[in-house]
């Protein structure tokens, strides 16, 4: 399987305090580990963002973005096509933003500004109206709820083995008791370990994993029903309900909006 390298910005410093970048990446494109003097909000308007930031793995759906502070090493890989947006911020603009890499919840206002700028291919907000919108965007970023990671990973080897097995098989329906037996602990102990290390329950983690897998599966021509069964759901309606809770739209609506955005 051939991977294509993504061209990085070759500036020594940004041409403006806030700089925007847009791209449609195909499957199997990557950016090798790199760092730069500015901070970057990395966002997938459609698709799932897969990043390694300072040794930690980040996977984010379209309601979230990954914040990479200045001088922090990061890399990127697209397992499936990604409608990519980036907001690059000069160091002085980053002062009120998190000092550590994290996931930020993206507001509807921020999404709308990014969508508008991308449609008009605004890279440098040169005119007064665009500068005002860019300032609103920065203000929204400063207020954005911080999450450590949408789909966190464990540090302990036993839990990490479970998570990696589930990631390779998102449709696996084995209950928590099965996984507890695999790592030789009680079900209650494993349940507590999920909450302590990941900040969420086993069920929540697996649902988030399936949602990310669904976003990527919707790139294919498979029917929603087929995707539902592949991801371990007993019915299409249960899968659609899960997806709608996470995305705010049905799988078919998401698929249509993705196709429309790639025509822009």
Secondary structure as GFF3:
##gff-version 3
##sequence-region A 1 264
A	DSSP	beta_strand	4	5	.	.	.	ID=ss1
A	DSSP	beta_strand	18	25	.	.	.	ID=ss2
A	DSSP	beta_strand	29	34	.	.	.	ID=ss3
A	DSSP	beta_strand	39	46	.	.	.	ID=ss4
A	DSSP	beta_strand	49	53	.	.	.	ID=ss5
A	DSSP	beta_strand	56	60	.	.	.	ID=ss6
A	DSSP	beta_strand	64	68	.	.	.	ID=ss7
A	DSSP	beta_strand	74	77	.	.	.	ID=ss8
A	DSSP	beta_strand	82	89	.	.	.	ID=ss9
A	DSSP	three_ten_helix	91	96	.	.	.	ID=ss10
A	DSSP	beta_strand	102	105	.	.	.	ID=ss11
A	DSSP	alpha_helix	108	120	.	.	.	ID=ss12
A	DSSP	alpha_helix	128	143	.	.	.	ID=ss13
A	DSSP	beta_strand	146	147	.	.	.	ID=ss14
A	DSSP	alpha_helix	157	168	.	.	.	ID=ss15
A	DSSP	alpha_helix	176	182	.	.	.	ID=ss16
A	DSSP	alpha_helix	187	198	.	.	.	ID=ss17
A	DSSP	alpha_helix	202	217	.	.	.	ID=ss18
A	DSSP	alpha_helix	224	230	.	.	.	ID=ss19
A	DSSP	alpha_helix	236	247	.	.	.	ID=ss20
A	DSSP	alpha_helix	251	263	.	.	.	ID=ss21
###
